[in-house]
């Protein structure tokens, strides 16, 4: 797979695209980090992470963040840059990622966007617009607030958000009324994602990693086991003492389940089983999204090794 990917990238670069953007995408645990590093080493590239939680400091084991050897193997950007207490929107994340891409291009290096954050990748590839001054529909907000207060209201609103934007739902806890309602407002407001309002900024080469479902699920289960044996629970204990357990950075799979365990809301075995299940479900949603996104026909799928 790596040999084929490098060949495709070199052929792509030989056409001298004005603003090239090599993009390595695929579901979690599919092997994007290793492939991105191999490409970076072959074409003098630098990697820009498209991971919604690797950008946070102190979230290392549970995010499967590149380790010291991997970080030394190729320059990385958007890794360990902000505190977990800071709620980073997709628009703000996109600004950071594009600033890194522009810097890489200005130094005549090859930017490699790598990750599985579906909305961030789409926003950069398609140049989605995120108006900062998007107006609030007061009538709709009142409806959402009323629904939130009903029985199972928080759960129902979260499910609505997950159906529209799985990435946003991953980052927003049901218990945070303000963030949940605002995220759903943004998901419902198509004007915020009007990719027809601006042309693409970059010429992308889209490389997807295709993995058999059974193999991918085995990798996910094994990775969770490795995380537990290498200190994930201790990492979560430390984070619990420093930050609100409901902050967006800590609501991703791996963290929320162990925080529930530390709050005596479930036993450890149940928490680990749920981490594996939640991660598998997340990978399934990512795969479905990439197969149906606006640039699905442009993705070159490579069989995982």
C-alpha positions in Angstrom: 0.0 0.0 0.0 2.7 2.5 0.9 4.7 1.9 -2.3 1.5 2.4 -4.4 0.6 5.5 -2.4 4.0 7.1 -2.8 3.9 6.4 -6.6 0.5 8.1 -6.8 1.8 11.1 -4.9 4.9 11.5 -7.1 2.8 11.2 -10.2 0.4 13.8 -8.9 3.2 16.2 -8.0 4.8 15.8 -11.4 1.8 17.6 -12.9 2.9 20.6 -10.9 -0.4 21.5 -9.2 -0.5 25.1 -8.1 -1.6 24.4 -4.5 -1.2 20.6 -3.9 -2.8 19.0 -0.9 -2.2 15.3 -0.4 -4.9 13.9 1.8 -4.8 10.6 3.6 -8.1 9.6 5.0 -10.0 6.6 6.4 -11.6 5.3 9.5 -9.9 5.3 12.9 -7.2 2.6 13.3 -6.8 2.1 9.6 -3.1 3.0 9.5 -3.2 6.7 8.4 -0.3 7.8 10.5 2.2 5.3 9.1 1.1 6.0 5.5 1.3 9.7 6.0 4.8 9.4 7.4 5.9 7.2 4.5 4.6 9.7 2.0 6.2 12.7 3.9 9.6 11.0 3.9 9.4 10.2 0.2 8.4 13.7 -1.1 9.7 16.1 1.5 6.3 16.6 3.1 4.9 17.7 6.4 1.8 16.3 8.1 -1.2 18.3 9.2 -3.4 16.4 11.6 -7.1 16.2 10.9 -8.0 14.6 14.3 -10.5 16.4 16.5 -8.7 15.4 19.8 -5.1 15.0 18.9 -4.8 18.7 18.8 -5.3 18.8 22.6 -2.4 18.7 25.0 -2.4 15.9 27.7 -4.7 13.7 25.6 -2.1 11.3 24.4 -2.9 7.6 24.9 -6.6 7.8 24.3 -6.3 9.7 21.1 -3.7 7.3 19.6 -1.6 10.4 19.0 1.7 9.9 17.1 4.4 8.8 19.5 7.8 10.4 19.9 9.4 8.2 17.1 6.6 9.0 14.7 6.7 12.7 15.5 10.5 12.7 14.8 10.0 10.8 11.5 8.2 13.7 9.9 7.2 17.2 10.8 3.6 17.3 12.3 1.2 20.2 12.8 -2.0 20.5 14.8 -0.8 18.1 17.4 -0.9 19.0 21.2 -1.5 22.7 20.6 -4.3 23.6 23.0 -5.6 22.8 26.5 -8.5 20.4 27.0 -10.6 23.1 28.6 -10.8 25.0 25.3 -13.7 24.1 23.1 -12.4 24.3 19.6 -14.9 24.6 16.8 -14.5 23.1 13.4 -14.1 26.6 12.0 -11.3 27.4 14.4 -9.7 24.1 13.8 -9.9 24.6 10.0 -8.1 28.0 10.5 -5.3 26.4 12.3 -5.0 23.6 9.7 -5.0 26.0 6.8 -2.4 28.3 8.4 -0.2 25.2 8.7 -0.9 24.2 5.1 -0.1 27.7 3.8 3.2 27.8 5.7 4.2 24.4 4.3 3.5 25.5 0.8 5.4 28.7 1.2 8.4 26.7 2.2 8.1 24.6 -0.9 7.2 21.5 1.0 4.3 19.1 0.4 1.3 19.4 2.8 -0.2 16.1 3.8 -3.6 16.3 5.5 -4.1 13.1 7.5 -6.9 12.0 9.7 -10.5 10.8 10.0 -12.3 14.0 11.1 -14.9 13.9 8.3 -16.2 17.5 8.7 -12.7 19.1 9.0 -11.4 17.2 5.9 -14.5 18.2 3.9 -14.3 21.8 5.1 -10.7 22.1 3.9 -11.1 20.1 0.6 -14.3 21.8 -0.4 -13.5 25.2 1.2 -16.7 25.3 3.3 -17.6 28.7 4.6 -18.3 29.2 8.3 -19.6 32.8 8.9 -18.7 33.9 12.3 -21.7 36.1 12.6 -24.3 33.5 11.8 -27.6 34.8 13.0 -29.5 32.9 15.8 -33.0 31.8 14.9 -34.6 32.8 18.2 -37.8 30.9 17.5 -35.9 27.7 16.7 -33.7 28.1 19.7 -36.8 28.4 22.0 -38.1 25.1 20.4 -34.9 23.4 21.1 -34.7 24.6 24.7 -38.2 23.4 25.3 -37.5 20.0 23.8 -34.3 19.8 25.9 -36.4 20.2 29.0 -38.8 17.3 28.1 -38.3 13.7 29.2 -35.3 12.2 27.3 -35.0 15.6 25.6 -31.2 15.8 25.9 -30.9 12.3 24.5 -33.3 13.0 21.6 -31.5 16.3 20.7 -28.1 14.5 20.8 -29.4 11.8 18.5 -30.6 14.5 16.1 -27.2 16.0 16.1 -25.5 12.7 15.6 -27.7 12.0 12.6 -26.6 15.3 11.0 -23.0 15.5 12.1 -21.4 12.5 13.8 -18.2 14.5 14.5 -20.0 17.3 16.3 -21.9 14.8 18.4 -18.7 13.1 19.4 -17.5 16.3 20.9 -20.7 17.6 22.6 -21.9 16.0 25.8 -25.6 15.5 26.3 -25.4 17.2 29.7 -24.1 20.5 28.2 -27.4 22.2 27.2 -25.8 25.3 25.7 -23.2 23.5 23.5 -25.7 20.8 22.4 -28.3 23.3 21.3 -25.7 25.5 19.5 -24.2 22.5 17.7 -27.6 21.4 16.5 -28.4 24.9 15.3 -25.2 24.9 13.3 -25.9 21.5 11.9 -29.3 22.6 10.8 -28.1 25.8 9.2 -27.1 24.8 5.7 -25.8 28.3 5.0 -22.9 27.5 7.3 -21.8 24.7 4.9 -22.5 26.3 1.6 -19.6 24.9 -0.4 -20.9 26.6 -3.5 -20.0 30.0 -2.1 -16.2 29.6 -2.7 -14.0 27.7 -5.1 -11.5 25.1 -3.7 -8.3 26.6 -2.4 -6.2 23.5 -2.9 -5.8 20.8 -5.6 -6.2 17.6 -3.6 -5.0 14.1 -4.1 -7.4 12.0 -2.0 -6.0 8.7 -0.8 -8.3 6.5 1.3 -7.3 3.4 3.3 -9.7 0.5 2.8 -9.7 -2.1 5.5 -11.9 -5.2 5.8 -14.4 -4.6 8.5 -13.5 -7.7 10.5 -9.8 -6.7 10.3 -10.5 -3.1 11.3 -12.6 -4.2 14.3 -9.8 -6.5 15.4 -7.4 -3.6 15.2 -9.6 -1.4 17.2 -10.1 -4.0 20.0 -6.4 -4.7 20.1 -5.6 -1.0 20.2 -7.9 -0.4 23.1 -6.3 -3.2 25.0 -2.9 -1.7 24.4 -4.1 1.7 25.5 -5.3 0.2 28.8 -2.0 -1.7 29.4 0.0 1.4 28.6 -1.7 3.8 31.1 -4.9 5.2 29.7 -6.7 4.9 33.0 -4.0 6.8 34.8 -4.1 9.5 32.0 -7.8 9.9 32.5 -7.4 10.1 36.3 -5.0 13.0 35.9 -7.3 14.7 33.5 -10.3 14.2 35.8 -8.5 16.2 38.5 -7.6 19.1 36.3 -10.7 19.6 34.0 -14.4 19.4 33.9 -15.4 15.9 32.9 -18.0 17.3 30.6 -15.7 19.5 28.6 -15.8 18.6 24.8 -12.2 17.3 24.7 -13.0 14.6 27.3 -16.3 13.4 25.8 -14.7 11.3 23.1 -14.7 7.5 23.3 -12.0 6.2 25.6 -12.3 9.2 27.9 -16.0 9.4 28.6 -16.3 5.7 29.5 -13.4 5.8 31.9 -14.7 9.0 33.5 -17.9 7.2 34.1 -16.0 4.4 35.7 -14.1 6.8 37.9 -17.4 8.4 38.9 -18.6 4.9 40.0 -21.3 4.8 37.3 -20.0 1.6 35.8 -17.4 -1.1 36.4 -14.1 -1.1 34.6 -14.8 -4.1 32.4 -18.0 -2.6 31.2 -16.2 0.7 30.4 -13.6 -1.1 28.3 -16.2 -3.1 26.4 -18.1 0.2 25.7 -14.9 1.9 24.5 -14.4 -0.9 21.9 -18.0 -0.8 20.9 -18.2 3.0 20.6 -14.9 3.1 18.6 -16.1 0.4 16.2 -19.4 2.2 15.7 -17.5 5.5 15.1 -15.3 3.8 12.5 -18.4 2.4 10.8 -20.0 5.9 10.6 -16.7 7.4 9.2 -16.5 4.7 6.5 -20.1 5.4 5.5 -19.5 9.1 5.4 -16.4 8.9 3.2 -18.3 6.6 0.8 -21.0 9.2 0.4 -19.4 12.6 0.8 -19.2 15.2 -1.9 -15.8 14.2 -3.1 -16.3 10.4 -2.8 -15.7 9.8 -6.5 -12.3 11.5 -6.2 -11.0 9.2 -3.5 -8.4 6.6 -4.5 -8.9 3.6 -2.2 -5.9 1.6 -1.3 -6.1 -1.8 0.4 -4.7 -1.8 3.9 -1.6 -4.0 4.4 
